[in-house]
């Protein structure tokens, strides 16, 4: 079970602004932060109790880079919420990595997701399961 995922950033203030607005759209707020280094968001103010996402300046002080094949998947309750979250991510400056829809594309139930990259190029998706 995922406790939290950390994504690297080279511009903490810009990334924090992006994620504050993106997560606010689903009622998720900050859970922890360390000035000029790290910010985490979670559905709970106590990160270990609920899964969360964090952004951070890399600990080794090297530039943050995107991991090829690395992706964070965020559970939503419905296709409408997937669509709204995906479009909010793009509205805030993220880029499309796959428009919302069923996977495989000819399905009409099952896995529904929209894929995007954040301002640093990290890949995320919003998904739900449709019965």
MIVEX-936557 format. One record per residue: residue in one letter; x, y, z of N, C-alpha, C, O, CB in turn. Coordinates in Angstrom, 1 decimal, decimal comma. Glycine has a CB too. Example, Ala and Ser with C-alpha at 12.3 -4.5 7.8 and 13.67 -1.06 7.14 Angstrom:
<pts>
[a [13,2 -5,7 7,8] [12,3 -4,5 7,8] [13,2 -3,3 7,8] [14,2 -3,3 8,5] [11,3 -4,5 9,0]] [s [12,8 -2,2 7,1] [13,7 -1,1 7,1] [12,9 0,0 7,9] [13,4 1,1 8,0] [14,1 -0,6 5,7]] 
</pts>
This chain:
<pts>
[x [0,8 -1,2 0,0] [0,0 0,0 0,0] [0,9 1,2 0,0] [1,9 1,3 0,7] [-1,0 0,0 1,2]] [x [0,5 2,2 -0,8] [1,3 3,4 -0,9] [1,1 4,3 0,3] [-0,1 4,6 0,7] [1,0 4,2 -2,2]] [x [2,2 4,8 0,9] [2,1 5,8 2,0] [2,1 7,2 1,4] [1,3 8,0 1,7] [3,2 5,5 3,0]] [x [3,1 7,4 0,6] [3,3 8,7 -0,1] [4,2 8,5 -1,3] [5,0 7,5 -1,3] [3,7 9,8 0,8]] [x [4,2 9,4 -2,2] [5,1 9,4 -3,3] [5,7 10,8 -3,3] [5,0 11,8 -3,1] [4,3 9,2 -4,7]] [x [7,0 10,9 -3,6] [7,7 12,2 -3,7] [8,1 12,4 -5,1] [8,7 11,5 -5,8] [8,9 12,2 -2,7]] [x [7,8 13,6 -5,6] [8,3 14,0 -7,0] [9,3 15,1 -6,8] [9,1 16,0 -6,0] [7,0 14,5 -7,8]] [x [10,3 15,1 -7,7] [11,3 16,1 -7,6] [10,9 17,3 -8,4] [10,1 17,3 -9,3] [12,6 15,6 -8,2]] [x [11,4 18,5 -7,9] [11,2 19,7 -8,6] [12,4 20,6 -8,6] [13,2 20,5 -7,6] [10,0 20,5 -8,0]] [x [12,6 21,4 -9,6] [13,7 22,4 -9,6] [13,2 23,8 -9,3] [14,0 24,7 -9,2] [14,4 22,4 -11,0]] [x [11,9 24,0 -9,1] [11,3 25,3 -8,7] [10,2 25,0 -7,7] [9,0 24,9 -8,1] [10,8 26,0 -10,0]] [x [10,6 24,9 -6,5] [9,6 24,6 -5,4] [8,5 25,6 -5,3] [7,3 25,1 -5,2] [10,3 24,5 -4,1]] [x [8,7 26,9 -5,4] [7,5 27,8 -5,3] [6,5 27,6 -6,4] [5,3 27,6 -6,2] [8,0 29,2 -5,3]] [x [7,0 27,4 -7,6] [6,2 27,3 -8,8] [5,4 25,9 -8,7] [4,2 25,9 -9,0] [7,0 27,3 -10,1]] [x [6,1 24,9 -8,3] [5,5 23,6 -8,2] [4,4 23,6 -7,0] [3,4 22,9 -7,2] [6,5 22,5 -7,9]] [x [4,8 24,3 -6,0] [3,8 24,3 -4,8] [2,5 25,1 -5,2] [1,5 24,6 -4,9] [4,5 25,1 -3,6]] [x [2,7 26,1 -6,0] [1,5 26,9 -6,4] [0,6 26,0 -7,3] [-0,6 25,9 -7,2] [1,9 28,1 -7,2]] [x [1,3 25,2 -8,2] [0,6 24,3 -9,1] [-0,2 23,3 -8,3] [-1,4 23,1 -8,6] [1,5 23,6 -10,1]] [x [0,5 22,6 -7,4] [-0,2 21,5 -6,7] [-1,2 22,0 -5,6] [-2,2 21,4 -5,4] [0,9 20,7 -6,0]] [x [-1,0 23,2 -5,0] [-2,0 23,8 -4,2] [-3,3 23,9 -4,9] [-4,3 23,5 -4,4] [-1,5 25,1 -3,6]] [x [-3,2 24,5 -6,1] [-4,4 24,7 -6,9] [-5,0 23,4 -7,4] [-6,3 23,3 -7,4] [-4,1 25,7 -8,1]] [x [-4,2 22,5 -7,8] [-4,7 21,2 -8,4] [-5,4 20,4 -7,3] [-6,5 20,0 -7,5] [-3,6 20,4 -9,0]] [x [-4,7 20,3 -6,1] [-5,3 19,5 -5,1] [-6,5 20,2 -4,4] [-7,4 19,5 -3,9] [-4,3 19,1 -4,0]] [x [-6,5 21,5 -4,4] [-7,6 22,2 -3,8] [-8,9 21,9 -4,6] [-10,0 21,8 -4,0] [-7,4 23,8 -3,9]] [x [-8,8 21,5 -5,9] [-9,9 21,2 -6,7] [-10,6 19,9 -6,3] [-11,7 19,6 -6,7] [-9,5 21,1 -8,2]] [x [-9,9 19,1 -5,5] [-10,5 17,9 -4,9] [-10,6 17,9 -3,4] [-10,7 16,8 -2,8] [-9,8 16,7 -5,5]] [x [-10,4 19,0 -2,8] [-10,5 19,1 -1,4] [-9,4 18,6 -0,6] [-9,5 18,2 0,6] [-11,7 18,5 -1,0]] [x [-8,2 18,6 -1,2] [-7,0 18,0 -0,5] [-6,0 19,2 -0,2] [-5,8 20,0 -1,1] [-6,2 16,9 -1,4]] [x [-5,6 19,3 1,0] [-4,7 20,3 1,5] [-3,3 19,9 1,9] [-3,0 18,7 1,9] [-5,3 21,1 2,6]] [x [-2,5 20,8 2,2] [-1,1 20,5 2,7] [-1,2 19,8 4,0] [-2,0 20,0 4,9] [-0,3 21,8 2,8]] [x [-0,2 18,8 4,1] [-0,1 18,1 5,3] [1,2 18,3 6,1] [1,2 18,3 7,3] [-0,3 16,6 5,0]] [x [2,2 18,6 5,3] [3,6 18,8 5,9] [4,3 19,8 5,0] [4,1 19,8 3,8] [4,3 17,5 6,2]] [x [5,3 20,5 5,6] [6,2 21,3 4,7] [7,4 21,6 5,5] [7,4 21,8 6,7] [5,5 22,5 4,2]] [x [8,5 21,7 4,8] [9,8 22,2 5,3] [10,2 23,3 4,3] [10,4 23,1 3,2] [10,9 21,0 5,4]] [x [10,4 24,5 4,9] [10,7 25,7 4,0] [11,9 25,4 3,1] [12,9 24,8 3,5] [11,0 26,9 4,9]] [x [11,7 25,8 1,8] [12,7 25,8 0,8] [13,2 24,4 0,5] [14,3 24,2 0,0] [13,8 26,6 1,2]] [x [12,3 23,3 0,8] [12,8 22,0 0,6] [11,7 21,0 0,2] [11,9 20,2 -0,8] [13,5 21,5 1,8]] [x [10,5 21,0 0,9] [9,6 19,9 0,8] [8,2 20,4 1,1] [8,0 21,1 2,1] [10,0 18,8 1,7]] [x [7,2 19,9 0,3] [5,8 20,2 0,7] [5,0 18,9 0,4] [5,3 18,2 -0,7] [5,2 21,4 -0,2]] [x [4,1 18,5 1,2] [3,3 17,3 1,1] [1,8 17,6 1,2] [1,4 18,5 2,0] [3,7 16,2 2,1]] [x [1,0 16,9 0,4] [-0,5 17,0 0,5] [-1,1 15,7 0,8] [-0,5 14,6 0,4] [-1,0 17,6 -0,9]] [x [-2,1 15,7 1,6] [-2,8 14,4 1,9] [-4,3 14,8 2,3] [-4,6 15,9 2,6] [-2,1 13,7 3,1]] [x [-5,1 13,7 2,2] [-6,5 13,9 2,7] [-6,6 14,0 4,2] [-7,6 14,3 4,7] [-7,3 12,7 2,2]] [x [-5,5 13,7 4,8] [-5,4 13,8 6,3] [-4,3 14,7 6,7] [-3,2 14,7 6,0] [-5,3 12,4 6,9]] [x [-4,4 15,5 7,8] [-3,3 16,3 8,2] [-2,1 15,5 8,7] [-1,0 16,0 9,0] [-3,7 17,3 9,3]] [x [-2,3 14,2 8,9] [-1,3 13,3 9,4] [-0,9 12,3 8,3] [-1,6 11,3 8,1] [-1,7 12,5 10,7]] [x [0,1 12,7 7,5] [0,5 11,9 6,3] [0,5 10,4 6,5] [0,1 9,7 5,6] [1,8 12,4 5,8]] [x [1,1 9,8 7,5] [1,1 8,4 7,6] [-0,2 7,7 7,6] [-0,3 6,5 7,4] [1,9 8,0 8,8]] [x [-1,3 8,4 8,0] [-2,6 7,8 8,0] [-3,3 7,7 6,7] [-4,2 6,9 6,5] [-3,5 8,6 9,0]] [x [-3,0 8,5 5,7] [-3,6 8,5 4,4] [-2,5 8,7 3,4] [-1,4 9,3 3,7] [-4,6 9,7 4,3]] [x [-2,7 8,2 2,2] [-1,7 8,3 1,1] [-1,5 9,8 0,8] [-2,5 10,6 0,9] [-2,1 7,5 -0,1]] [x [-0,4 10,2 0,4] [-0,1 11,5 0,0] [0,9 11,7 -1,1] [1,5 10,7 -1,5] [0,4 12,3 1,2]] [x [1,0 12,9 -1,6] [2,0 13,2 -2,6] [2,9 14,4 -2,1] [2,3 15,3 -1,5] [1,4 13,6 -4,0]] [x [4,1 14,3 -2,3] [5,0 15,4 -1,9] [5,9 15,8 -3,1] [6,1 15,1 -4,0] [6,0 14,9 -0,7]] [x [6,3 17,1 -3,1] [7,3 17,6 -4,0] [8,5 18,0 -3,2] [8,4 18,5 -2,0] [6,8 18,8 -4,9]] [x [9,7 17,9 -3,7] [10,9 18,2 -3,0] [12,0 18,6 -3,9] [12,2 18,1 -5,0] [11,3 17,0 -2,1]] [x [12,9 19,5 -3,4] [14,2 19,7 -4,0] [15,0 18,4 -3,7] [15,0 18,0 -2,5] [14,9 21,0 -3,4]] [x [15,6 17,8 -4,7] [16,4 16,6 -4,4] [17,4 16,7 -3,2] [18,1 17,7 -3,1] [17,1 16,1 -5,6]] [x [17,4 15,7 -2,4] [18,2 15,7 -1,2] [19,7 15,9 -1,6] [20,5 16,5 -0,8] [18,0 14,5 -0,4]] [x [20,1 15,3 -2,7] [21,5 15,3 -3,1] [21,9 16,6 -3,7] [23,1 16,8 -4,2] [21,9 14,2 -4,0]] [x [21,0 17,6 -3,8] [21,2 18,9 -4,4] [21,5 18,9 -5,9] [21,8 19,9 -6,5] [22,3 19,6 -3,7]] [x [21,3 17,7 -6,6] [21,5 17,6 -8,0] [20,1 18,1 -8,6] [19,1 18,1 -7,9] [21,9 16,2 -8,5]] [x [20,1 18,4 -9,9] [18,8 18,7 -10,6] [17,8 17,6 -10,5] [18,2 16,4 -10,6] [19,1 19,2 -12,0]] [x [16,6 18,0 -10,3] [15,5 17,0 -10,4] [15,3 16,6 -11,8] [15,3 17,4 -12,7] [14,1 17,6 -9,8]] [x [15,1 15,3 -12,0] [14,8 14,7 -13,4] [13,7 13,8 -13,3] [13,3 13,3 -12,2] [16,1 14,0 -13,9]] [x [13,0 13,6 -14,4] [11,8 12,7 -14,5] [12,3 11,3 -14,7] [13,1 11,0 -15,5] [10,9 13,2 -15,6]] [x [11,7 10,4 -13,9] [12,0 9,0 -14,1] [11,2 8,4 -15,2] [10,0 8,5 -15,2] [11,7 8,2 -12,8]] [x [11,9 7,8 -16,2] [11,2 7,2 -17,3] [10,4 6,0 -16,9] [11,0 5,0 -16,3] [12,2 6,8 -18,4]] [x [9,1 6,0 -17,1] [8,3 4,9 -16,7] [7,7 5,1 -15,3] [6,9 4,2 -14,8] [9,0 3,6 -16,7]] [x [8,1 6,1 -14,6] [7,5 6,4 -13,3] [6,2 7,2 -13,4] [6,2 8,2 -14,2] [8,6 7,2 -12,4]] [x [5,2 6,8 -12,7] [3,9 7,6 -12,8] [3,2 7,5 -11,4] [3,3 6,4 -10,7] [3,0 7,0 -13,9]] [x [2,5 8,5 -11,0] [1,7 8,5 -9,8] [0,3 8,5 -10,3] [-0,2 9,3 -11,1] [2,0 9,8 -9,0]] [x [-0,5 7,5 -9,8] [-1,9 7,4 -10,1] [-2,8 7,8 -8,9] [-2,5 7,4 -7,8] [-2,3 5,9 -10,5]] [x [-3,7 8,7 -9,2] [-4,6 9,3 -8,1] [-6,0 8,8 -8,3] [-6,6 9,1 -9,3] [-4,5 10,9 -8,2]] [x [-6,5 8,2 -7,3] [-7,9 7,6 -7,4] [-8,9 8,7 -7,3] [-8,9 9,6 -6,4] [-8,1 6,6 -6,3]] [x [-9,9 8,6 -8,2] [-11,1 9,5 -8,1] [-12,3 8,6 -8,0] [-12,2 7,4 -8,3] [-11,1 10,4 -9,4]] [x [-13,4 9,2 -7,7] [-14,6 8,4 -7,5] [-15,5 8,2 -8,7] [-16,4 7,4 -8,7] [-15,4 9,1 -6,4]] [x [-15,3 9,0 -9,8] [-16,1 8,9 -11,0] [-15,4 9,4 -12,2] [-14,4 10,1 -12,1] [-17,4 9,6 -10,8]] [x [-15,8 9,0 -13,4] [-15,3 9,6 -14,6] [-15,4 11,1 -14,7] [-14,4 11,7 -15,2] [-15,9 9,0 -15,8]] [x [-16,4 11,6 -14,2] [-16,6 13,1 -14,1] [-15,5 13,8 -13,3] [-15,0 14,8 -13,7] [-18,0 13,5 -13,6]] [x [-15,2 13,1 -12,2] [-14,1 13,7 -11,3] [-12,7 13,5 -12,0] [-11,9 14,4 -11,9] [-14,1 13,0 -9,9]] [x [-12,5 12,4 -12,7] [-11,3 12,2 -13,5] [-11,2 13,3 -14,5] [-10,1 14,0 -14,6] [-11,3 10,8 -14,2]] [x [-12,2 13,5 -15,3] [-12,2 14,6 -16,3] [-11,9 15,9 -15,7] [-11,0 16,7 -16,2] [-13,6 14,6 -17,0]] [x [-12,6 16,3 -14,6] [-12,4 17,6 -14,0] [-10,9 17,8 -13,5] [-10,3 18,8 -13,7] [-13,4 17,8 -12,9]] [x [-10,4 16,8 -12,9] [-9,0 16,9 -12,3] [-8,0 17,0 -13,4] [-7,1 17,8 -13,4] [-8,7 15,6 -11,4]] [x [-8,2 16,1 -14,5] [-7,3 16,2 -15,6] [-7,3 17,5 -16,3] [-6,2 18,1 -16,6] [-7,7 15,1 -16,7]] [x [-8,5 18,1 -16,5] [-8,6 19,4 -17,1] [-8,0 20,5 -16,3] [-7,4 21,5 -16,8] [-10,0 19,7 -17,5]] [x [-8,2 20,4 -14,9] [-7,6 21,4 -14,0] [-6,1 21,3 -14,1] [-5,4 22,3 -14,1] [-8,0 21,1 -12,6]] [x [-5,5 20,1 -14,2] [-4,0 19,9 -14,3] [-3,5 20,6 -15,6] [-2,5 21,3 -15,5] [-3,7 18,4 -14,4]] [x [-4,2 20,5 -16,7] [-3,8 21,2 -17,9] [-4,0 22,7 -17,8] [-3,2 23,5 -18,3] [-4,6 20,6 -19,1]] [x [-5,1 23,1 -17,2] [-5,4 24,5 -17,1] [-4,3 25,2 -16,3] [-4,0 26,4 -16,5] [-6,8 24,7 -16,4]] [x [-3,7 24,5 -15,3] [-2,7 25,1 -14,5] [-1,3 25,0 -15,1] [-0,3 25,5 -14,5] [-2,6 24,4 -13,2]] [x [-1,2 24,5 -16,4] [0,1 24,5 -17,1] [0,6 23,1 -17,3] [1,7 23,0 -17,9] [1,0 25,3 -16,3]] [x [0,0 22,1 -16,8] [0,4 20,7 -17,1] [0,2 20,4 -18,6] [-0,4 21,1 -19,3] [-0,3 19,7 -16,2]] [x [0,7 19,2 -19,0] [0,6 18,8 -20,4] [-0,1 17,5 -20,5] [0,1 16,6 -19,6] [2,0 18,8 -21,1]] [x [-0,8 17,2 -21,6] [-1,5 16,0 -21,9] [-0,6 14,8 -22,2] [0,4 15,0 -22,9] [-2,5 16,2 -23,0]] [x [-0,8 13,7 -21,5] [-0,1 12,5 -21,8] [-1,1 11,4 -22,2] [-0,8 10,2 -22,3] [0,7 12,0 -20,6]] [x [-2,4 11,7 -22,4] [-3,5 10,8 -22,7] [-4,8 11,3 -22,2] [-5,0 11,3 -21,0] [-3,1 9,4 -22,2]] [x [-5,7 11,7 -23,1] [-6,9 12,3 -22,7] [-7,8 11,2 -21,9] [-7,6 10,0 -22,0] [-7,7 12,7 -23,9]] [x [-8,7 11,7 -21,0] [-9,5 10,8 -20,2] [-10,3 9,9 -21,1] [-10,8 10,3 -22,1] [-10,4 11,6 -19,3]] [x [-10,4 8,7 -20,6] [-11,2 7,7 -21,3] [-10,9 6,3 -20,8] [-10,1 6,1 -19,9] [-11,0 7,7 -22,8]] [x [-11,6 5,3 -21,3] [-11,4 3,9 -20,9] [-10,2 3,4 -21,5] [-9,8 3,8 -22,6] [-12,6 3,1 -21,3]] [x [-9,5 2,5 -20,8] [-8,4 1,8 -21,3] [-8,7 0,3 -21,1] [-8,9 -0,1 -20,0] [-7,0 2,2 -20,6]] [x [-8,7 -0,5 -22,2] [-8,5 -0,1 -23,6] [-9,7 0,8 -24,1] [-10,8 0,8 -23,5] [-8,5 -1,4 -24,5]] [x [-9,3 1,5 -25,1] [-10,2 2,6 -25,6] [-11,6 2,1 -26,1] [-12,6 2,9 -26,1] [-9,6 3,3 -26,7]] [x [-11,7 0,8 -26,5] [-13,0 0,3 -26,9] [-13,9 -0,2 -25,8] [-15,0 -0,7 -26,1] [-12,8 -0,8 -28,0]] [x [-13,4 -0,1 -24,6] [-14,2 -0,6 -23,4] [-15,3 0,4 -23,0] [-15,2 1,6 -23,4] [-13,3 -0,8 -22,2]] [x [-16,3 0,0 -22,3] [-17,3 0,9 -21,8] [-17,5 0,8 -20,3] [-18,4 1,3 -19,7] [-18,7 0,7 -22,5]] [x [-16,6 0,0 -19,7] [-16,5 -0,1 -18,3] [-15,1 -0,6 -17,9] [-14,3 -0,9 -18,8] [-17,6 -1,1 -17,7]] [x [-14,8 -0,5 -16,6] [-13,5 -0,9 -16,1] [-12,7 0,3 -15,8] [-13,1 1,2 -15,1] [-12,8 -1,8 -17,2]] [x [-11,4 0,3 -16,3] [-10,4 1,3 -16,0] [-10,6 2,6 -16,8] [-10,6 2,5 -18,0] [-9,0 0,7 -16,2]] [x [-10,8 3,7 -16,1] [-11,0 5,0 -16,8] [-10,0 5,9 -16,3] [-9,9 6,1 -15,1] [-12,5 5,6 -16,6]] [x [-9,2 6,6 -17,1] [-8,1 7,4 -16,7] [-7,8 8,5 -17,6] [-8,0 8,4 -18,8] [-6,8 6,6 -16,5]] [x [-7,2 9,6 -17,1] [-6,6 10,7 -17,9] [-5,2 10,9 -17,4] [-4,9 11,0 -16,2] [-7,5 12,0 -17,7]] [x [-4,3 11,1 -18,3] [-2,8 11,1 -18,0] [-2,3 12,5 -18,3] [-2,7 13,1 -19,3] [-2,0 10,1 -18,8]] [x [-1,4 13,0 -17,4] [-0,8 14,4 -17,6] [0,6 14,4 -17,0] [0,9 13,6 -16,2] [-1,7 15,4 -17,0]] [x [1,3 15,4 -17,4] [2,6 15,8 -16,8] [2,5 17,1 -16,0] [1,8 18,0 -16,5] [3,7 15,8 -17,8]] [x [3,1 17,2 -14,9] [3,1 18,4 -14,1] [4,1 19,4 -14,7] [4,7 19,1 -15,8] [3,4 18,2 -12,6]] [x [4,4 20,5 -14,1] [5,3 21,6 -14,6] [6,7 21,1 -14,7] [7,5 21,7 -15,5] [5,2 22,8 -13,7]] [x [7,1 20,1 -13,9] [8,5 19,6 -14,0] [8,6 18,4 -14,9] [9,7 17,8 -15,0] [9,0 19,2 -12,6]] [x [7,5 17,9 -15,5] [7,5 16,8 -16,4] [7,2 15,5 -15,7] [7,3 14,4 -16,4] [8,9 16,7 -17,0]] [x [6,9 15,5 -14,4] [6,5 14,2 -13,8] [5,1 13,8 -14,3] [4,2 14,6 -14,5] [6,4 14,4 -12,2]] [x [5,0 12,4 -14,5] [3,8 11,9 -15,1] [2,9 11,4 -14,0] [3,3 10,7 -13,1] [4,1 10,7 -16,1]] [x [1,6 11,8 -14,1] [0,5 11,4 -13,2] [-0,7 11,0 -14,0] [-0,8 11,3 -15,2] [0,2 12,6 -12,2]] [x [-1,6 10,4 -13,3] [-2,9 10,1 -13,9] [-4,0 10,2 -12,8] [-3,7 10,0 -11,6] [-3,0 8,8 -14,6]] [x [-5,2 10,5 -13,3] [-6,3 10,4 -12,4] [-7,1 9,3 -13,0] [-7,3 9,2 -14,2] [-7,2 11,8 -12,4]] [x [-7,6 8,4 -12,1] [-8,3 7,2 -12,6] [-9,5 6,8 -11,6] [-9,5 7,2 -10,5] [-7,3 6,0 -12,7]] [x [-10,4 6,0 -12,2] [-11,4 5,4 -11,4] [-11,8 4,1 -12,1] [-11,4 3,8 -13,2] [-12,7 6,3 -11,3]] [x [-12,5 3,3 -11,4] [-13,0 2,0 -11,9] [-14,5 2,2 -12,1] [-15,2 2,6 -11,2] [-12,7 0,8 -10,9]] [x [-15,0 1,8 -13,3] [-16,4 1,9 -13,6] [-17,0 0,5 -13,8] [-16,5 -0,3 -14,6] [-16,6 2,8 -14,9]] [x [-18,1 0,2 -13,1] [-18,7 -1,1 -13,2] [-19,8 -1,1 -14,2] [-20,4 -2,2 -14,4] [-19,3 -1,6 -11,8]] 
</pts>
